[in-house]
Protein backbone atom coordinates (compact mmCIF):
# COMPACT_ATOMS: atom_id res chain seq x y z
CA UNK A 1 0.00 0.00 0.00
CA UNK A 2 1.30 3.46 -0.87
CA UNK A 3 1.85 5.80 2.02
CA UNK A 4 0.37 9.29 1.96
CA UNK A 5 3.02 12.02 1.78
CA UNK A 6 2.68 14.48 4.65
CA UNK A 7 4.60 17.74 4.95
CA UNK A 8 5.58 18.91 8.40
CA UNK A 9 6.31 22.64 8.36
CA UNK A 10 8.19 24.10 11.32
CA UNK A 11 10.32 27.02 12.43
CA UNK A 12 9.83 30.58 11.30
CA UNK A 13 11.05 34.04 12.21
CA UNK A 14 9.50 34.49 15.60
CA UNK A 15 10.38 33.94 19.22
CA UNK A 16 8.30 30.75 18.98
CA UNK A 17 10.86 29.11 16.65
CA UNK A 18 12.22 26.60 19.22
CA UNK A 19 8.70 25.64 20.27
CA UNK A 20 7.73 25.04 16.65
CA UNK A 21 10.76 22.79 16.15
CA UNK A 22 9.90 20.82 19.30
CA UNK A 23 6.26 20.50 18.20
CA UNK A 24 7.33 19.17 14.80
CA UNK A 25 9.53 16.59 16.53
CA UNK A 26 6.57 15.43 18.60
CA UNK A 27 4.30 15.21 15.55
CA UNK A 28 6.94 13.17 13.72
CA UNK A 29 7.43 10.90 16.71
CA UNK A 30 3.72 10.05 16.84
CA UNK A 31 3.14 9.73 13.10
CA UNK A 32 2.24 6.25 11.87
CA UNK A 33 5.02 5.71 9.31
CA UNK A 34 3.25 2.64 7.94
CA UNK A 35 0.49 4.98 6.70
CA UNK A 36 2.37 8.25 6.14
CA UNK A 37 5.59 9.26 4.40
CA UNK A 38 6.65 12.47 6.14
CA UNK A 39 8.84 15.16 4.65
CA UNK A 40 10.07 18.16 6.56
CA UNK A 41 10.01 21.83 5.64
CA UNK A 42 12.12 23.82 8.06
CA UNK A 43 12.06 27.60 8.08
CA UNK A 44 15.07 29.30 9.63
CA UNK A 45 14.87 32.13 12.13
CA UNK A 46 15.80 34.47 9.29
CA UNK A 47 12.97 33.17 7.12
N, CA, C and O atoms as a Maestro MAE file, in Angstrom:
{
 s_m_m2io_version
 :::
 2.0.0
}

f_m_ct {
 s_m_title
 :::
 protein
 m_atom[188] {
  # First column is atom index #
  i_m_mmod_type
  r_m_x_coord
  r_m_y_coord
  r_m_z_coord
  i_m_residue_number
  s_m_chain_name
  s_m_pdb_residue_name
  s_m_pdb_atom_name
  i_m_atomic_number
  :::
  1 25 0.846 -1.181 0.000 1 A "UNK " " N  " 7
  2 3 0.000 0.000 0.000 1 A "UNK " " CA " 6
  3 2 0.891 1.244 0.000 1 A "UNK " " C  " 6
  4 15 1.867 1.317 0.747 1 A "UNK " " O  " 8
  5 25 0.552 2.204 -0.831 2 A "UNK " " N  " 7
  6 3 1.301 3.463 -0.875 2 A "UNK " " CA " 6
  7 2 0.993 4.295 0.360 2 A "UNK " " C  " 6
  8 15 -0.145 4.363 0.825 2 A "UNK " " O  " 8
  9 25 2.028 4.918 0.871 3 A "UNK " " N  " 7
  10 3 1.853 5.801 2.024 3 A "UNK " " CA " 6
  11 2 1.553 7.212 1.534 3 A "UNK " " C  " 6
  12 15 2.068 7.644 0.503 3 A "UNK " " O  " 8
  13 25 0.727 7.913 2.273 4 A "UNK " " N  " 7
  14 3 0.370 9.290 1.957 4 A "UNK " " CA " 6
  15 2 1.513 10.207 2.374 4 A "UNK " " C  " 6
  16 15 1.978 10.148 3.512 4 A "UNK " " O  " 8
  17 25 1.969 11.058 1.449 5 A "UNK " " N  " 7
  18 3 3.024 12.024 1.778 5 A "UNK " " CA " 6
  19 2 2.431 13.137 2.634 5 A "UNK " " C  " 6
  20 15 1.377 13.691 2.323 5 A "UNK " " O  " 8
  21 25 3.132 13.448 3.715 6 A "UNK " " N  " 7
  22 3 2.681 14.476 4.648 6 A "UNK " " CA " 6
  23 2 3.831 15.441 4.901 6 A "UNK " " C  " 6
  24 15 4.920 15.027 5.297 6 A "UNK " " O  " 8
  25 25 3.588 16.725 4.671 7 A "UNK " " N  " 7
  26 3 4.600 17.741 4.945 7 A "UNK " " CA " 6
  27 2 4.452 18.275 6.356 7 A "UNK " " C  " 6
  28 15 3.353 18.618 6.794 7 A "UNK " " O  " 8
  29 25 5.559 18.341 7.055 8 A "UNK " " N  " 7
  30 3 5.579 18.911 8.400 8 A "UNK " " CA " 6
  31 2 6.385 20.205 8.322 8 A "UNK " " C  " 6
  32 15 7.602 20.190 8.141 8 A "UNK " " O  " 8
  33 25 5.682 21.314 8.461 9 A "UNK " " N  " 7
  34 3 6.308 22.636 8.364 9 A "UNK " " CA " 6
  35 2 6.605 23.122 9.782 9 A "UNK " " C  " 6
  36 15 5.761 23.026 10.672 9 A "UNK " " O  " 8
  37 25 7.816 23.645 9.978 10 A "UNK " " N  " 7
  38 3 8.191 24.099 11.316 10 A "UNK " " CA " 6
  39 2 9.206 25.226 11.239 10 A "UNK " " C  " 6
  40 15 9.834 25.451 10.204 10 A "UNK " " O  " 8
  41 25 9.353 25.927 12.348 11 A "UNK " " N  " 7
  42 3 10.325 27.018 12.426 11 A "UNK " " CA " 6
  43 2 9.655 28.362 12.237 11 A "UNK " " C  " 6
  44 15 8.530 28.583 12.683 11 A "UNK " " O  " 8
  45 25 10.363 29.252 11.569 12 A "UNK " " N  " 7
  46 3 9.827 30.584 11.303 12 A "UNK " " CA " 6
  47 2 10.583 31.669 12.037 12 A "UNK " " C  " 6
  48 15 11.393 31.402 12.924 12 A "UNK " " O  " 8
  49 25 10.298 32.902 11.646 13 A "UNK " " N  " 7
  50 3 11.048 34.043 12.205 13 A "UNK " " CA " 6
  51 2 10.315 34.678 13.374 13 A "UNK " " C  " 6
  52 15 9.949 35.852 13.326 13 A "UNK " " O  " 8
  53 25 10.109 33.913 14.401 14 A "UNK " " N  " 7
  54 3 9.503 34.486 15.601 14 A "UNK " " CA " 6
  55 2 10.199 33.919 16.829 14 A "UNK " " C  " 6
  56 15 11.044 33.029 16.734 14 A "UNK " " O  " 8
  57 25 9.829 34.448 17.965 15 A "UNK " " N  " 7
  58 3 10.384 33.937 19.216 15 A "UNK " " CA " 6
  59 2 9.896 32.524 19.505 15 A "UNK " " C  " 6
  60 15 10.449 31.841 20.367 15 A "UNK " " O  " 8
  61 25 8.867 32.082 18.794 16 A "UNK " " N  " 7
  62 3 8.304 30.747 18.981 16 A "UNK " " CA " 6
  63 2 9.049 29.673 18.184 16 A "UNK " " C  " 6
  64 15 8.648 28.509 18.200 16 A "UNK " " O  " 8
  65 25 10.113 30.042 17.496 17 A "UNK " " N  " 7
  66 3 10.855 29.107 16.648 17 A "UNK " " CA " 6
  67 2 11.215 27.803 17.374 17 A "UNK " " C  " 6
  68 15 10.904 26.729 16.859 17 A "UNK " " O  " 8
  69 25 11.853 27.857 18.542 18 A "UNK " " N  " 7
  70 3 12.224 26.604 19.221 18 A "UNK " " CA " 6
  71 2 11.017 25.747 19.594 18 A "UNK " " C  " 6
  72 15 11.098 24.518 19.580 18 A "UNK " " O  " 8
  73 25 9.909 26.384 19.925 19 A "UNK " " N  " 7
  74 3 8.700 25.643 20.273 19 A "UNK " " CA " 6
  75 2 8.141 24.952 19.039 19 A "UNK " " C  " 6
  76 15 7.676 23.816 19.120 19 A "UNK " " O  " 8
  77 25 8.183 25.628 17.902 20 A "UNK " " N  " 7
  78 3 7.725 25.044 16.649 20 A "UNK " " CA " 6
  79 2 8.557 23.821 16.274 20 A "UNK " " C  " 6
  80 15 8.016 22.808 15.831 20 A "UNK " " O  " 8
  81 25 9.866 23.920 16.451 21 A "UNK " " N  " 7
  82 3 10.757 22.788 16.153 21 A "UNK " " CA " 6
  83 2 10.416 21.612 17.062 21 A "UNK " " C  " 6
  84 15 10.319 20.475 16.599 21 A "UNK " " O  " 8
  85 25 10.236 21.877 18.337 22 A "UNK " " N  " 7
  86 3 9.901 20.825 19.302 22 A "UNK " " CA " 6
  87 2 8.552 20.197 18.964 22 A "UNK " " C  " 6
  88 15 8.396 18.980 19.056 22 A "UNK " " O  " 8
  89 25 7.585 21.010 18.578 23 A "UNK " " N  " 7
  90 3 6.263 20.501 18.199 23 A "UNK " " CA " 6
  91 2 6.353 19.593 16.980 23 A "UNK " " C  " 6
  92 15 5.710 18.544 16.935 23 A "UNK " " O  " 8
  93 25 7.146 19.991 15.997 24 A "UNK " " N  " 7
  94 3 7.329 19.167 14.795 24 A "UNK " " CA " 6
  95 2 7.962 17.830 15.155 24 A "UNK " " C  " 6
  96 15 7.596 16.800 14.589 24 A "UNK " " O  " 8
  97 25 8.903 17.834 16.085 25 A "UNK " " N  " 7
  98 3 9.529 16.587 16.530 25 A "UNK " " CA " 6
  99 2 8.495 15.666 17.173 25 A "UNK " " C  " 6
  100 15 8.514 14.455 16.955 25 A "UNK " " O  " 8
  101 25 7.608 16.237 17.952 26 A "UNK " " N  " 7
  102 3 6.567 15.432 18.600 26 A "UNK " " CA " 6
  103 2 5.577 14.875 17.578 26 A "UNK " " C  " 6
  104 15 5.172 13.717 17.673 26 A "UNK " " O  " 8
  105 25 5.192 15.691 16.610 27 A "UNK " " N  " 7
  106 3 4.299 15.213 15.546 27 A "UNK " " CA " 6
  107 2 4.958 14.046 14.816 27 A "UNK " " C  " 6
  108 15 4.328 13.011 14.596 27 A "UNK " " O  " 8
  109 25 6.218 14.213 14.442 28 A "UNK " " N  " 7
  110 3 6.943 13.167 13.718 28 A "UNK " " CA " 6
  111 2 7.051 11.896 14.551 28 A "UNK " " C  " 6
  112 15 6.933 10.789 14.025 28 A "UNK " " O  " 8
  113 25 7.271 12.057 15.828 29 A "UNK " " N  " 7
  114 3 7.432 10.896 16.711 29 A "UNK " " CA " 6
  115 2 6.146 10.079 16.809 29 A "UNK " " C  " 6
  116 15 6.198 8.861 16.982 29 A "UNK " " O  " 8
  117 25 5.004 10.735 16.701 30 A "UNK " " N  " 7
  118 3 3.719 10.050 16.844 30 A "UNK " " CA " 6
  119 2 3.063 9.685 15.512 30 A "UNK " " C  " 6
  120 15 1.977 9.106 15.496 30 A "UNK " " O  " 8
  121 25 3.701 10.013 14.420 31 A "UNK " " N  " 7
  122 3 3.139 9.729 13.100 31 A "UNK " " CA " 6
  123 2 3.269 8.242 12.777 31 A "UNK " " C  " 6
  124 15 4.324 7.645 12.996 31 A "UNK " " O  " 8
  125 25 2.219 7.659 12.266 32 A "UNK " " N  " 7
  126 3 2.239 6.249 11.868 32 A "UNK " " CA " 6
  127 2 2.947 6.139 10.516 32 A "UNK " " C  " 6
  128 15 2.353 6.414 9.473 32 A "UNK " " O  " 8
  129 25 4.219 5.736 10.543 33 A "UNK " " N  " 7
  130 3 5.015 5.705 9.313 33 A "UNK " " CA " 6
  131 2 4.629 4.554 8.384 33 A "UNK " " C  " 6
  132 15 5.115 4.481 7.256 33 A "UNK " " O  " 8
  133 25 3.772 3.669 8.843 34 A "UNK " " N  " 7
  134 3 3.247 2.643 7.940 34 A "UNK " " CA " 6
  135 2 2.168 3.232 7.035 34 A "UNK " " C  " 6
  136 15 1.905 2.705 5.954 34 A "UNK " " O  " 8
  137 25 1.545 4.318 7.473 35 A "UNK " " N  " 7
  138 3 0.488 4.979 6.699 35 A "UNK " " CA " 6
  139 2 0.969 6.249 6.010 35 A "UNK " " C  " 6
  140 15 0.467 6.611 4.946 35 A "UNK " " O  " 8
  141 25 1.955 6.932 6.625 36 A "UNK " " N  " 7
  142 3 2.374 8.247 6.140 36 A "UNK " " CA " 6
  143 2 3.865 8.287 5.830 36 A "UNK " " C  " 6
  144 15 4.675 7.647 6.501 36 A "UNK " " O  " 8
  145 25 4.204 9.047 4.809 37 A "UNK " " N  " 7
  146 3 5.592 9.261 4.400 37 A "UNK " " CA " 6
  147 2 5.912 10.740 4.638 37 A "UNK " " C  " 6
  148 15 5.677 11.575 3.765 37 A "UNK " " O  " 8
  149 25 6.443 11.061 5.814 38 A "UNK " " N  " 7
  150 3 6.651 12.470 6.141 38 A "UNK " " CA " 6
  151 2 7.837 13.088 5.423 38 A "UNK " " C  " 6
  152 15 8.847 12.430 5.175 38 A "UNK " " O  " 8
  153 25 7.695 14.368 5.093 39 A "UNK " " N  " 7
  154 3 8.840 15.156 4.651 39 A "UNK " " CA " 6
  155 2 8.787 16.469 5.420 39 A "UNK " " C  " 6
  156 15 7.716 16.937 5.806 39 A "UNK " " O  " 8
  157 25 9.947 17.046 5.634 40 A "UNK " " N  " 7
  158 3 10.069 18.160 6.562 40 A "UNK " " CA " 6
  159 2 10.432 19.444 5.836 40 A "UNK " " C  " 6
  160 15 11.296 19.458 4.960 40 A "UNK " " O  " 8
  161 25 9.757 20.520 6.214 41 A "UNK " " N  " 7
  162 3 10.006 21.832 5.636 41 A "UNK " " CA " 6
  163 2 10.358 22.759 6.796 41 A "UNK " " C  " 6
  164 15 9.482 23.256 7.504 41 A "UNK " " O  " 8
  165 25 11.655 22.978 6.971 42 A "UNK " " N  " 7
  166 3 12.119 23.820 8.063 42 A "UNK " " CA " 6
  167 2 12.356 25.243 7.597 42 A "UNK " " C  " 6
  168 15 12.967 25.475 6.554 42 A "UNK " " O  " 8
  169 25 11.871 26.184 8.371 43 A "UNK " " N  " 7
  170 3 12.059 27.600 8.077 43 A "UNK " " CA " 6
  171 2 13.000 28.167 9.143 43 A "UNK " " C  " 6
  172 15 12.741 28.050 10.340 43 A "UNK " " O  " 8
  173 25 14.082 28.777 8.693 44 A "UNK " " N  " 7
  174 3 15.070 29.304 9.630 44 A "UNK " " CA " 6
  175 2 14.534 30.525 10.372 44 A "UNK " " C  " 6
  176 15 13.486 31.071 10.027 44 A "UNK " " O  " 8
  177 25 15.257 30.931 11.376 45 A "UNK " " N  " 7
  178 3 14.871 32.128 12.132 45 A "UNK " " CA " 6
  179 2 14.924 33.379 11.266 45 A "UNK " " C  " 6
  180 15 14.258 34.374 11.556 45 A "UNK " " O  " 8
  181 25 15.713 33.324 10.208 46 A "UNK " " N  " 7
  182 3 15.804 34.468 9.288 46 A "UNK " " CA " 6
  183 2 14.767 34.400 8.173 46 A "UNK " " C  " 6
  184 15 14.661 35.321 7.364 46 A "UNK " " O  " 8
  185 25 14.006 33.318 8.129 47 A "UNK " " N  " 7
  186 3 12.966 33.168 7.120 47 A "UNK " " CA " 6
  187 2 13.440 32.392 5.960 47 A "UNK " " C  " 6
  188 15 12.683 32.173 5.014 47 A "UNK " " O  " 8
  :::
 }
 m_bond[187] {
  # First column is bond index #
  i_m_from
  i_m_to
  i_m_order
  :::
  1 1 2 1
  2 2 3 1
  3 3 4 2
  4 3 5 1
  5 5 6 1
  6 6 7 1
  7 7 8 2
  8 7 9 1
  9 9 10 1
  10 10 11 1
  11 11 12 2
  12 11 13 1
  13 13 14 1
  14 14 15 1
  15 15 16 2
  16 15 17 1
  17 17 18 1
  18 18 19 1
  19 19 20 2
  20 19 21 1
  21 21 22 1
  22 22 23 1
  23 23 24 2
  24 23 25 1
  25 25 26 1
  26 26 27 1
  27 27 28 2
  28 27 29 1
  29 29 30 1
  30 30 31 1
  31 31 32 2
  32 31 33 1
  33 33 34 1
  34 34 35 1
  35 35 36 2
  36 35 37 1
  37 37 38 1
  38 38 39 1
  39 39 40 2
  40 39 41 1
  41 41 42 1
  42 42 43 1
  43 43 44 2
  44 43 45 1
  45 45 46 1
  46 46 47 1
  47 47 48 2
  48 47 49 1
  49 49 50 1
  50 50 51 1
  51 51 52 2
  52 51 53 1
  53 53 54 1
  54 54 55 1
  55 55 56 2
  56 55 57 1
  57 57 58 1
  58 58 59 1
  59 59 60 2
  60 59 61 1
  61 61 62 1
  62 62 63 1
  63 63 64 2
  64 63 65 1
  65 65 66 1
  66 66 67 1
  67 67 68 2
  68 67 69 1
  69 69 70 1
  70 70 71 1
  71 71 72 2
  72 71 73 1
  73 73 74 1
  74 74 75 1
  75 75 76 2
  76 75 77 1
  77 77 78 1
  78 78 79 1
  79 79 80 2
  80 79 81 1
  81 81 82 1
  82 82 83 1
  83 83 84 2
  84 83 85 1
  85 85 86 1
  86 86 87 1
  87 87 88 2
  88 87 89 1
  89 89 90 1
  90 90 91 1
  91 91 92 2
  92 91 93 1
  93 93 94 1
  94 94 95 1
  95 95 96 2
  96 95 97 1
  97 97 98 1
  98 98 99 1
  99 99 100 2
  100 99 101 1
  101 101 102 1
  102 102 103 1
  103 103 104 2
  104 103 105 1
  105 105 106 1
  106 106 107 1
  107 107 108 2
  108 107 109 1
  109 109 110 1
  110 110 111 1
  111 111 112 2
  112 111 113 1
  113 113 114 1
  114 114 115 1
  115 115 116 2
  116 115 117 1
  117 117 118 1
  118 118 119 1
  119 119 120 2
  120 119 121 1
  121 121 122 1
  122 122 123 1
  123 123 124 2
  124 123 125 1
  125 125 126 1
  126 126 127 1
  127 127 128 2
  128 127 129 1
  129 129 130 1
  130 130 131 1
  131 131 132 2
  132 131 133 1
  133 133 134 1
  134 134 135 1
  135 135 136 2
  136 135 137 1
  137 137 138 1
  138 138 139 1
  139 139 140 2
  140 139 141 1
  141 141 142 1
  142 142 143 1
  143 143 144 2
  144 143 145 1
  145 145 146 1
  146 146 147 1
  147 147 148 2
  148 147 149 1
  149 149 150 1
  150 150 151 1
  151 151 152 2
  152 151 153 1
  153 153 154 1
  154 154 155 1
  155 155 156 2
  156 155 157 1
  157 157 158 1
  158 158 159 1
  159 159 160 2
  160 159 161 1
  161 161 162 1
  162 162 163 1
  163 163 164 2
  164 163 165 1
  165 165 166 1
  166 166 167 1
  167 167 168 2
  168 167 169 1
  169 169 170 1
  170 170 171 1
  171 171 172 2
  172 171 173 1
  173 173 174 1
  174 174 175 1
  175 175 176 2
  176 175 177 1
  177 177 178 1
  178 178 179 1
  179 179 180 2
  180 179 181 1
  181 181 182 1
  182 182 183 1
  183 183 184 2
  184 183 185 1
  185 185 186 1
  186 186 187 1
  187 187 188 2
  :::
 }
}
